[in-house]
């Protein structure tokens, strides 16, 4: 009975999480908790939730057309330099100007520290760094 309640609660959480948070972290956590609960009970739910959150936070790479377009853009004469490391999944500073990719509004790009960087336009979260 306890396991059925736990699984039912985790499924309900998964349903709410899917609607509540689109970036994948919470959805991954809820999905991992459901799987963990089925396999290992309460301890499995906790472990599965953490593993699911990590997997859900992964960012899918942009389509090849976006990468090709960004690679072809020239480096500006006035370079943008930031001190913080550029890490996929982390935002670049909000004051860095990004340029939308014309045929795909889900992506924008900038050139920072002499590297082409593809970002989400609204959040400035780094999607890919082109070396």
N, CA, C and O atoms as a GROMACS GRO file, in nm:
protein
  524
    1UNK      N    1   0.082  -0.119   0.000
    1UNK     CA    2   0.000   0.000   0.000
    1UNK      C    3   0.086   0.125   0.000
    1UNK      O    4   0.060   0.220  -0.074
    2UNK      N    5   0.192   0.125   0.085
    2UNK     CA    6   0.280   0.241   0.096
    2UNK      C    7   0.346   0.271  -0.038
    2UNK      O    8   0.355   0.386  -0.080
    3UNK      N    9   0.393   0.164  -0.105
    3UNK     CA   10   0.458   0.182  -0.234
    3UNK      C   11   0.361   0.240  -0.337
    3UNK      O   12   0.400   0.325  -0.417
    4UNK      N   13   0.238   0.196  -0.336
    4UNK     CA   14   0.138   0.247  -0.429
    4UNK      C   15   0.112   0.395  -0.405
    4UNK      O   16   0.099   0.471  -0.501
    5UNK      N   17   0.105   0.437  -0.279
    5UNK     CA   18   0.087   0.579  -0.248
    5UNK      C   19   0.207   0.661  -0.293
    5UNK      O   20   0.191   0.769  -0.349
    6UNK      N   21   0.327   0.608  -0.268
    6UNK     CA   22   0.448   0.679  -0.307
    6UNK      C   23   0.457   0.695  -0.458
    6UNK      O   24   0.487   0.803  -0.508
    7UNK      N   25   0.430   0.588  -0.531
    7UNK     CA   26   0.433   0.593  -0.677
    7UNK      C   27   0.325   0.687  -0.729
    7UNK      O   28   0.350   0.765  -0.820
    8UNK      N   29   0.205   0.679  -0.671
    8UNK     CA   30   0.096   0.768  -0.713
    8UNK      C   31   0.132   0.914  -0.690
    8UNK      O   32   0.105   0.998  -0.776
    9UNK      N   33   0.192   0.944  -0.576
    9UNK     CA   34   0.233   1.081  -0.546
    9UNK      C   35   0.342   1.128  -0.641
    9UNK      O   36   0.341   1.242  -0.686
   10UNK      N   37   0.436   1.040  -0.671
   10UNK     CA   38   0.544   1.077  -0.763
   10UNK      C   39   0.490   1.101  -0.904
   10UNK      O   40   0.537   1.191  -0.974
   11UNK      N   41   0.392   1.021  -0.945
   11UNK     CA   42   0.332   1.041  -1.077
   11UNK      C   43   0.258   1.175  -1.081
   11UNK      O   44   0.266   1.247  -1.180
   12UNK      N   45   0.188   1.208  -0.974
   12UNK     CA   46   0.119   1.338  -0.968
   12UNK      C   47   0.220   1.451  -0.973
   12UNK      O   48   0.199   1.550  -1.043
   13UNK      N   49   0.332   1.437  -0.900
   13UNK     CA   50   0.437   1.538  -0.903
   13UNK      C   51   0.494   1.551  -1.043
   13UNK      O   52   0.520   1.662  -1.089
   14UNK      N   53   0.514   1.439  -1.109
   14UNK     CA   54   0.566   1.442  -1.245
   14UNK      C   55   0.473   1.518  -1.338
   14UNK      O   56   0.519   1.596  -1.422
   15UNK      N   57   0.343   1.497  -1.324
   15UNK     CA   58   0.245   1.567  -1.406
   15UNK      C   59   0.250   1.716  -1.381
   15UNK      O   60   0.250   1.795  -1.476
   16UNK      N   61   0.256   1.757  -1.255
   16UNK     CA   62   0.265   1.899  -1.222
   16UNK      C   63   0.396   1.958  -1.271
   16UNK      O   64   0.400   2.070  -1.322
   17UNK      N   65   0.504   1.884  -1.255
   17UNK     CA   66   0.635   1.934  -1.294
   17UNK      C   67   0.643   1.956  -1.443
   17UNK      O   68   0.704   2.053  -1.488
   18UNK      N   69   0.583   1.869  -1.520
   18UNK     CA   70   0.586   1.884  -1.664
   18UNK      C   71   0.521   2.015  -1.705
   18UNK      O   72   0.570   2.083  -1.795
   19UNK      N   73   0.412   2.052  -1.638
   19UNK     CA   74   0.345   2.176  -1.671
   19UNK      C   75   0.414   2.297  -1.609
   19UNK      O   76   0.402   2.407  -1.662
   20UNK      N   77   0.484   2.278  -1.499
   20UNK     CA   78   0.537   2.391  -1.423
   20UNK      C   79   0.673   2.439  -1.470
   20UNK      O   80   0.700   2.559  -1.464
   21UNK      N   81   0.758   2.350  -1.517
   21UNK     CA   82   0.895   2.392  -1.544
   21UNK      C   83   0.943   2.329  -1.673
   21UNK      O   84   0.962   2.208  -1.680
   22UNK      N   85   0.962   2.410  -1.776
   22UNK     CA   86   0.990   2.358  -1.909
   22UNK      C   87   1.137   2.330  -1.934
   22UNK      O   88   1.168   2.266  -2.035
   23UNK      N   89   1.230   2.374  -1.850
   23UNK     CA   90   1.370   2.357  -1.884
   23UNK      C   91   1.422   2.217  -1.862
   23UNK      O   92   1.536   2.188  -1.897
   24UNK      N   93   1.343   2.128  -1.804
   24UNK     CA   94   1.382   1.988  -1.794
   24UNK      C   95   1.432   1.948  -1.656
   24UNK      O   96   1.426   1.829  -1.624
   25UNK      N   97   1.481   2.037  -1.575
   25UNK     CA   98   1.538   1.999  -1.447
   25UNK      C   99   1.435   1.936  -1.356
   25UNK      O  100   1.455   1.826  -1.306
   26UNK      N  101   1.324   2.006  -1.333
   26UNK     CA  102   1.222   1.954  -1.244
   26UNK      C  103   1.153   1.832  -1.305
   26UNK      O  104   1.121   1.736  -1.235
   27UNK      N  105   1.131   1.836  -1.435
   27UNK     CA  106   1.070   1.722  -1.502
   27UNK      C  107   1.160   1.599  -1.488
   27UNK      O  108   1.112   1.489  -1.461
   28UNK      N  109   1.289   1.618  -1.507
   28UNK     CA  110   1.383   1.508  -1.492
   28UNK      C  111   1.384   1.455  -1.350
   28UNK      O  112   1.393   1.334  -1.329
   29UNK      N  113   1.376   1.545  -1.253
   29UNK     CA  114   1.376   1.503  -1.113
   29UNK      C  115   1.252   1.420  -1.082
   29UNK      O  116   1.261   1.315  -1.018
   30UNK      N  117   1.136   1.466  -1.128
   30UNK     CA  118   1.012   1.394  -1.101
   30UNK      C  119   1.012   1.258  -1.170
   30UNK      O  120   0.972   1.158  -1.111
   31UNK      N  121   1.055   1.255  -1.295
   31UNK     CA  122   1.061   1.129  -1.368
   31UNK      C  123   1.157   1.031  -1.304
   31UNK      O  124   1.129   0.911  -1.296
   32UNK      N  125   1.272   1.083  -1.258
   32UNK     CA  126   1.368   0.997  -1.190
   32UNK      C  127   1.314   0.945  -1.058
   32UNK      O  128   1.339   0.831  -1.021
   33UNK      N  129   1.238   1.030  -0.988
   33UNK     CA  130   1.179   0.986  -0.861
   33UNK      C  131   1.078   0.876  -0.882
   33UNK      O  132   1.072   0.781  -0.804
   34UNK      N  133   0.997   0.886  -0.986
   34UNK     CA  134   0.898   0.782  -1.017
   34UNK      C  135   0.969   0.650  -1.044
   34UNK      O  136   0.934   0.546  -0.988
   35UNK      N  137   1.069   0.656  -1.133
   35UNK     CA  138   1.142   0.534  -1.167
   35UNK      C  139   1.211   0.476  -1.044
   35UNK      O  140   1.206   0.355  -1.021
   36UNK      N  141   1.275   0.564  -0.966
   36UNK     CA  142   1.344   0.516  -0.845
   36UNK      C  143   1.248   0.455  -0.745
   36UNK      O  144   1.282   0.356  -0.681
   37UNK      N  145   1.129   0.512  -0.730
   37UNK     CA  146   1.030   0.459  -0.636
   37UNK      C  147   0.984   0.321  -0.676
   37UNK      O  148   0.967   0.233  -0.592
   38UNK      N  149   0.963   0.302  -0.806
   38UNK     CA  150   0.918   0.172  -0.854
   38UNK      C  151   1.026   0.067  -0.831
   38UNK      O  152   0.996  -0.045  -0.789
   39UNK      N  153   1.152   0.104  -0.857
   39UNK     CA  154   1.260   0.008  -0.846
   39UNK      C  155   1.305  -0.010  -0.702
   39UNK      O  156   1.326  -0.123  -0.657
   40UNK      N  157   1.321   0.100  -0.626
   40UNK     CA  158   1.383   0.087  -0.496
   40UNK      C  159   1.309   0.148  -0.380
   40UNK      O  160   1.369   0.169  -0.274
   41UNK      N  161   1.182   0.177  -0.394
   41UNK     CA  162   1.107   0.233  -0.282
   41UNK      C  163   1.148   0.375  -0.251
   41UNK      O  164   1.196   0.446  -0.339
   42UNK      N  165   1.130   0.418  -0.126
   42UNK     CA  166   1.158   0.557  -0.089
   42UNK      C  167   1.302   0.600  -0.114
   42UNK      O  168   1.326   0.712  -0.160
   43UNK      N  169   1.398   0.514  -0.084
   43UNK     CA  170   1.538   0.549  -0.108
   43UNK      C  171   1.563   0.559  -0.258
   43UNK      O  172   1.634   0.648  -0.303
   44UNK      N  173   1.505   0.469  -0.334
   44UNK     CA  174   1.519   0.474  -0.480
   44UNK      C  175   1.458   0.600  -0.537
   44UNK      O  176   1.509   0.656  -0.634
   45UNK      N  177   1.348   0.648  -0.476
   45UNK     CA  178   1.285   0.771  -0.523
   45UNK      C  179   1.378   0.889  -0.503
   45UNK      O  180   1.389   0.975  -0.591
   46UNK      N  181   1.445   0.895  -0.390
   46UNK     CA  182   1.537   1.006  -0.363
   46UNK      C  183   1.655   1.002  -0.460
   46UNK      O  184   1.689   1.104  -0.519
   47UNK      N  185   1.716   0.886  -0.476
   47UNK     CA  186   1.830   0.873  -0.566
   47UNK      C  187   1.787   0.900  -0.710
   47UNK      O  188   1.856   0.970  -0.784
   48UNK      N  189   1.674   0.845  -0.751
   48UNK     CA  190   1.625   0.865  -0.887
   48UNK      C  191   1.592   1.011  -0.914
   48UNK      O  192   1.613   1.060  -1.025
   49UNK      N  193   1.540   1.082  -0.814
   49UNK     CA  194   1.508   1.224  -0.830
   49UNK      C  195   1.632   1.306  -0.857
   49UNK      O  196   1.631   1.394  -0.943
   50UNK      N  197   1.740   1.279  -0.784
   50UNK     CA  198   1.865   1.353  -0.805
   50UNK      C  199   1.922   1.321  -0.943
   50UNK      O  200   1.963   1.411  -1.015
   51UNK      N  201   1.926   1.194  -0.979
   51UNK     CA  202   1.979   1.155  -1.109
   51UNK      C  203   1.896   1.215  -1.222
   51UNK      O  204   1.950   1.260  -1.322
   52UNK      N  205   1.765   1.215  -1.206
   52UNK     CA  206   1.677   1.272  -1.308
   52UNK      C  207   1.696   1.421  -1.323
   52UNK      O  208   1.689   1.473  -1.434
   53UNK      N  209   1.720   1.492  -1.212
   53UNK     CA  210   1.743   1.637  -1.219
   53UNK      C  211   1.869   1.667  -1.297
   53UNK      O  212   1.872   1.761  -1.377
   54UNK      N  213   1.974   1.589  -1.276
   54UNK     CA  214   2.099   1.610  -1.349
   54UNK      C  215   2.077   1.583  -1.497
   54UNK      O  216   2.120   1.662  -1.581
   55UNK      N  217   2.011   1.473  -1.530
   55UNK     CA  218   1.986   1.441  -1.671
   55UNK      C  219   1.892   1.541  -1.735
   55UNK      O  220   1.910   1.575  -1.852
   56UNK      N  221   1.793   1.589  -1.662
   56UNK     CA  222   1.697   1.683  -1.717
   56UNK      C  223   1.757   1.819  -1.744
   56UNK      O  224   1.704   1.894  -1.826
   57UNK      N  225   1.867   1.853  -1.676
   57UNK     CA  226   1.929   1.983  -1.694
   57UNK      C  227   2.017   1.988  -1.818
   57UNK      O  228   2.061   2.096  -1.858
   58UNK      N  229   2.043   1.873  -1.880
   58UNK     CA  230   2.126   1.872  -2.000
   58UNK      C  231   2.058   1.951  -2.111
   58UNK      O  232   1.936   1.953  -2.122
   59UNK      N  233   2.139   2.016  -2.192
   59UNK     CA  234   2.086   2.101  -2.299
   59UNK      C  235   2.110   2.033  -2.432
   59UNK      O  236   2.221   1.988  -2.460
   60UNK      N  237   2.005   2.025  -2.512
   60UNK     CA  238   2.019   1.969  -2.645
   60UNK      C  239   2.096   2.066  -2.733
   60UNK      O  240   2.075   2.187  -2.723
   61UNK      N  241   2.186   2.016  -2.818
   61UNK     CA  242   2.259   2.106  -2.907
   61UNK      C  243   2.165   2.165  -3.012
   61UNK      O  244   2.063   2.106  -3.045
   62UNK      N  245   2.200   2.283  -3.064
   62UNK     CA  246   2.116   2.345  -3.166
   62UNK      C  247   2.124   2.269  -3.298
   62UNK      O  248   2.216   2.190  -3.318
   63UNK      N  249   2.029   2.292  -3.388
   63UNK     CA  250   2.033   2.226  -3.519
   63UNK      C  251   2.160   2.266  -3.596
   63UNK      O  252   2.216   2.374  -3.574
   64UNK      N  253   2.202   2.180  -3.684
   64UNK     CA  254   2.325   2.204  -3.762
   64UNK      C  255   2.318   2.335  -3.840
   64UNK      O  256   2.420   2.403  -3.854
   65UNK      N  257   2.199   2.370  -3.891
   65UNK     CA  258   2.186   2.494  -3.970
   65UNK      C  259   2.221   2.616  -3.884
   65UNK      O  260   2.282   2.711  -3.933
   66UNK      N  261   2.183   2.612  -3.757
   66UNK     CA  262   2.212   2.723  -3.666
   66UNK      C  263   2.363   2.732  -3.644
   66UNK      O  264   2.420   2.841  -3.648
   67UNK      N  265   2.426   2.619  -3.619
   67UNK     CA  266   2.571   2.617  -3.595
   67UNK      C  267   2.645   2.668  -3.719
   67UNK      O  268   2.737   2.749  -3.706
   68UNK      N  269   2.605   2.622  -3.837
   68UNK     CA  270   2.669   2.665  -3.961
   68UNK      C  271   2.655   2.816  -3.980
   68UNK      O  272   2.750   2.884  -4.018
   69UNK      N  273   2.536   2.868  -3.953
   69UNK     CA  274   2.512   3.012  -3.967
   69UNK      C  275   2.603   3.091  -3.871
   69UNK      O  276   2.667   3.188  -3.912
   70UNK      N  277   2.607   3.050  -3.746
   70UNK     CA  278   2.685   3.121  -3.645
   70UNK      C  279   2.834   3.113  -3.676
   70UNK      O  280   2.906   3.211  -3.659
   71UNK      N  281   2.880   2.998  -3.722
   71UNK     CA  282   3.022   2.982  -3.758
   71UNK      C  283   3.063   3.079  -3.867
   71UNK      O  284   3.177   3.125  -3.870
   72UNK      N  285   2.971   3.110  -3.958
   72UNK     CA  286   3.002   3.195  -4.073
   72UNK      C  287   3.005   3.344  -4.038
   72UNK      O  288   3.048   3.425  -4.121
   73UNK      N  289   2.961   3.382  -3.919
   73UNK     CA  290   2.955   3.523  -3.884
   73UNK      C  291   3.095   3.576  -3.850
   73UNK      O  292   3.171   3.510  -3.778
   74UNK      N  293   3.127   3.695  -3.901
   74UNK     CA  294   3.262   3.750  -3.876
   74UNK      C  295   3.279   3.797  -3.732
   74UNK      O  296   3.183   3.834  -3.664
   75UNK      N  297   3.402   3.794  -3.688
   75UNK     CA  298   3.436   3.844  -3.555
   75UNK      C  299   3.432   3.996  -3.560
   75UNK      O  300   3.490   4.056  -3.652
   76UNK      N  301   3.365   4.061  -3.465
   76UNK     CA  302   3.356   4.208  -3.469
   76UNK      C  303   3.491   4.274  -3.443
   76UNK      O  304   3.580   4.214  -3.383
   77UNK      N  305   3.503   4.399  -3.489
   77UNK     CA  306   3.629   4.470  -3.469
   77UNK      C  307   3.649   4.510  -3.323
   77UNK      O  308   3.763   4.525  -3.278
   78UNK      N  309   3.540   4.527  -3.250
   78UNK     CA  310   3.549   4.556  -3.107
   78UNK      C  311   3.515   4.428  -3.031
   78UNK      O  312   3.398   4.392  -3.019
   79UNK      N  313   3.616   4.359  -2.979
   79UNK     CA  314   3.588   4.230  -2.914
   79UNK      C  315   3.515   4.247  -2.780
   79UNK      O  316   3.533   4.346  -2.709
   80UNK      N  317   3.432   4.147  -2.750
   80UNK     CA  318   3.365   4.140  -2.620
   80UNK      C  319   3.444   4.042  -2.535
   80UNK      O  320   3.468   3.928  -2.575
   81UNK      N  321   3.485   4.089  -2.418
   81UNK     CA  322   3.563   4.005  -2.328
   81UNK      C  323   3.492   4.003  -2.193
   81UNK      O  324   3.456   4.107  -2.138
   82UNK      N  325   3.472   3.882  -2.141
   82UNK     CA  326   3.416   3.869  -2.007
   82UNK      C  327   3.511   3.784  -1.923
   82UNK      O  328   3.581   3.697  -1.975
   83UNK      N  329   3.512   3.811  -1.794
   83UNK     CA  330   3.603   3.741  -1.703
   83UNK      C  331   3.556   3.601  -1.667
   83UNK      O  332   3.637   3.510  -1.652
   84UNK      N  333   3.424   3.583  -1.654
   84UNK     CA  334   3.372   3.454  -1.612
   84UNK      C  335   3.390   3.350  -1.722
   84UNK      O  336   3.390   3.384  -1.840
   85UNK      N  337   3.403   3.223  -1.685
   85UNK     CA  338   3.413   3.119  -1.787
   85UNK      C  339   3.280   3.104  -1.862
   85UNK      O  340   3.173   3.127  -1.805
   86UNK      N  341   3.287   3.067  -1.988
   86UNK     CA  342   3.168   3.045  -2.069
   86UNK      C  343   3.137   2.896  -2.060
   86UNK      O  344   3.214   2.813  -2.108
   87UNK      N  345   3.024   2.864  -1.998
   87UNK     CA  346   2.989   2.725  -1.969
   87UNK      C  347   2.850   2.696  -2.025
   87UNK      O  348   2.756   2.771  -2.003
   88UNK      N  349   2.839   2.585  -2.098
   88UNK     CA  350   2.709   2.544  -2.150
   88UNK      C  351   2.614   2.522  -2.033
   88UNK      O  352   2.647   2.454  -1.936
   89UNK      N  353   2.495   2.581  -2.045
   89UNK     CA  354   2.394   2.569  -1.941
   89UNK      C  355   2.392   2.688  -1.846
   89UNK      O  356   2.294   2.707  -1.774
   90UNK      N  357   2.497   2.767  -1.844
   90UNK     CA  358   2.504   2.884  -1.758
   90UNK      C  359   2.484   3.010  -1.843
   90UNK      O  360   2.526   3.012  -1.959
   91UNK      N  361   2.421   3.112  -1.789
   91UNK     CA  362   2.400   3.234  -1.868
   91UNK      C  363   2.527   3.319  -1.877
   91UNK      O  364   2.610   3.320  -1.786
   92UNK      N  365   2.538   3.390  -1.988
   92UNK     CA  366   2.641   3.493  -2.000
   92UNK      C  367   2.579   3.620  -1.943
   92UNK      O  368   2.457   3.627  -1.929
   93UNK      N  369   2.659   3.721  -1.910
   93UNK     CA  370   2.602   3.843  -1.851
   93UNK      C  371   2.492   3.904  -1.939
   93UNK      O  372   2.501   3.902  -2.062
   94UNK      N  373   2.391   3.958  -1.874
   94UNK     CA  374   2.275   4.014  -1.944
   94UNK      C  375   2.311   4.135  -2.028
   94UNK      O  376   2.238   4.168  -2.122
   95UNK      N  377   2.420   4.202  -1.997
   95UNK     CA  378   2.457   4.320  -2.074
   95UNK      C  379   2.532   4.287  -2.204
   95UNK      O  380   2.560   4.377  -2.283
   96UNK      N  381   2.563   4.160  -2.227
   96UNK     CA  382   2.625   4.119  -2.353
   96UNK      C  383   2.517   4.117  -2.461
   96UNK      O  384   2.413   4.052  -2.444
   97UNK      N  385   2.540   4.189  -2.569
   97UNK     CA  386   2.443   4.197  -2.678
   97UNK      C  387   2.446   4.067  -2.758
   97UNK      O  388   2.552   4.021  -2.801
   98UNK      N  389   2.328   4.008  -2.779
   98UNK     CA  390   2.317   3.888  -2.861
   98UNK      C  391   2.237   3.920  -2.987
   98UNK      O  392   2.150   4.007  -2.986
   99UNK      N  393   2.267   3.850  -3.094
   99UNK     CA  394   2.201   3.870  -3.222
   99UNK      C  395   2.116   3.748  -3.254
   99UNK      O  396   2.166   3.636  -3.252
  100UNK      N  397   1.988   3.767  -3.283
  100UNK     CA  398   1.902   3.652  -3.316
  100UNK      C  399   1.949   3.582  -3.444
  100UNK      O  400   1.999   3.645  -3.536
  101UNK      N  401   1.931   3.451  -3.447
  101UNK     CA  402   1.956   3.374  -3.569
  101UNK      C  403   1.832   3.394  -3.656
  101UNK      O  404   1.721   3.362  -3.613
  102UNK      N  405   1.848   3.447  -3.779
  102UNK     CA  406   1.732   3.488  -3.859
  102UNK      C  407   1.626   3.380  -3.883
  102UNK      O  408   1.507   3.409  -3.873
  103UNK      N  409   1.667   3.258  -3.914
  103UNK     CA  410   1.569   3.155  -3.948
  103UNK      C  411   1.527   3.068  -3.830
  103UNK      O  412   1.450   2.974  -3.847
  104UNK      N  413   1.577   3.099  -3.710
  104UNK     CA  414   1.542   3.018  -3.594
  104UNK      C  415   1.538   3.107  -3.469
  104UNK      O  416   1.641   3.129  -3.406
  105UNK      N  417   1.420   3.156  -3.432
  105UNK     CA  418   1.408   3.249  -3.320
  105UNK      C  419   1.438   3.188  -3.183
  105UNK      O  420   1.442   3.259  -3.083
  106UNK      N  421   1.458   3.058  -3.178
  106UNK     CA  422   1.491   2.993  -3.050
  106UNK      C  423   1.637   3.012  -3.011
  106UNK      O  424   1.676   2.980  -2.899
  107UNK      N  425   1.717   3.066  -3.103
  107UNK     CA  426   1.861   3.081  -3.079
  107UNK      C  427   1.908   3.220  -3.116
  107UNK      O  428   1.853   3.286  -3.204
  108UNK      N  429   2.012   3.263  -3.044
  108UNK     CA  430   2.082   3.387  -3.075
  108UNK      C  431   2.230   3.356  -3.059
  108UNK      O  432   2.268   3.249  -3.011
  109UNK      N  433   2.313   3.449  -3.100
  109UNK     CA  434   2.457   3.425  -3.087
  109UNK      C  435   2.528   3.554  -3.051
  109UNK      O  436   2.476   3.664  -3.066
  110UNK      N  437   2.649   3.536  -3.004
  110UNK     CA  438   2.740   3.647  -2.979
  110UNK      C  439   2.880   3.592  -2.993
  110UNK      O  440   2.901   3.470  -3.000
  111UNK      N  441   2.975   3.681  -2.998
  111UNK     CA  442   3.115   3.638  -3.002
  111UNK      C  443   3.181   3.697  -2.879
  111UNK      O  444   3.197   3.819  -2.867
  112UNK      N  445   3.220   3.608  -2.789
  112UNK     CA  446   3.278   3.648  -2.660
  112UNK      C  447   3.413   3.579  -2.645
  112UNK      O  448   3.425   3.459  -2.670
  113UNK      N  449   3.512   3.655  -2.603
  113UNK     CA  450   3.647   3.599  -2.583
  113UNK      C  451   3.695   3.527  -2.709
  113UNK      O  452   3.758   3.421  -2.701
  114UNK      N  453   3.664   3.585  -2.824
  114UNK     CA  454   3.701   3.532  -2.957
  114UNK      C  455   3.641   3.395  -2.988
  114UNK      O  456   3.695   3.320  -3.069
  115UNK      N  457   3.529   3.362  -2.922
  115UNK     CA  458   3.461   3.235  -2.951
  115UNK      C  459   3.316   3.264  -2.983
  115UNK      O  460   3.251   3.346  -2.918
  116UNK      N  461   3.263   3.196  -3.084
  116UNK     CA  462   3.123   3.207  -3.119
  116UNK      C  463   3.042   3.130  -3.015
  116UNK      O  464   3.071   3.014  -2.985
  117UNK      N  465   2.940   3.195  -2.961
  117UNK     CA  466   2.860   3.136  -2.854
  117UNK      C  467   2.713   3.142  -2.894
  117UNK      O  468   2.660   3.249  -2.924
  118UNK      N  469   2.646   3.027  -2.893
  118UNK     CA  470   2.503   3.019  -2.922
  118UNK      C  471   2.430   3.019  -2.789
  118UNK      O  472   2.463   2.943  -2.698
  119UNK      N  473   2.328   3.106  -2.778
  119UNK     CA  474   2.255   3.120  -2.653
  119UNK      C  475   2.105   3.119  -2.677
  119UNK      O  476   2.057   3.133  -2.790
  120UNK      N  477   2.030   3.100  -2.566
  120UNK     CA  478   1.885   3.120  -2.570
  120UNK      C  479   1.864   3.272  -2.559
  120UNK      O  480   1.915   3.333  -2.465
  121UNK      N  481   1.789   3.333  -2.650
  121UNK     CA  482   1.778   3.479  -2.651
  121UNK      C  483   1.719   3.540  -2.524
  121UNK      O  484   1.765   3.645  -2.480
  122UNK      N  485   1.619   3.477  -2.464
  122UNK     CA  486   1.553   3.537  -2.348
  122UNK      C  487   1.637   3.528  -2.221
  122UNK      O  488   1.638   3.620  -2.140
  123UNK      N  489   1.708   3.418  -2.204
  123UNK     CA  490   1.780   3.393  -2.079
  123UNK      C  491   1.930   3.414  -2.088
  123UNK      O  492   1.998   3.421  -1.986
  124UNK      N  493   1.983   3.423  -2.209
  124UNK     CA  494   2.128   3.430  -2.236
  124UNK      C  495   2.200   3.304  -2.189
  124UNK      O  496   2.322   3.304  -2.173
  125UNK      N  497   2.125   3.198  -2.169
  125UNK     CA  498   2.186   3.070  -2.128
  125UNK      C  499   2.261   3.011  -2.246
  125UNK      O  500   2.207   3.002  -2.356
  126UNK      N  501   2.386   2.970  -2.223
  126UNK     CA  502   2.472   2.917  -2.328
  126UNK      C  503   2.423   2.780  -2.370
  126UNK      O  504   2.403   2.691  -2.287
  127UNK      N  505   2.404   2.764  -2.501
  127UNK     CA  506   2.360   2.637  -2.558
  127UNK      C  507   2.480   2.562  -2.617
  127UNK      O  508   2.490   2.440  -2.605
  128UNK      N  509   2.570   2.637  -2.682
  128UNK     CA  510   2.688   2.574  -2.741
  128UNK      C  511   2.798   2.679  -2.758
  128UNK      O  512   2.771   2.796  -2.786
  129UNK      N  513   2.922   2.636  -2.739
  129UNK     CA  514   3.038   2.720  -2.764
  129UNK      C  515   3.112   2.660  -2.882
  129UNK      O  516   3.147   2.542  -2.880
  130UNK      N  517   3.135   2.741  -2.984
  130UNK     CA  518   3.204   2.694  -3.103
  130UNK      C  519   3.350   2.738  -3.093
  130UNK      O  520   3.380   2.857  -3.087
  131UNK      N  521   3.437   2.641  -3.090
  131UNK     CA  522   3.583   2.671  -3.076
  131UNK      C  523   3.642   2.708  -3.209
  131UNK      O  524   3.762   2.737  -3.217
   0.00000   0.00000   0.00000
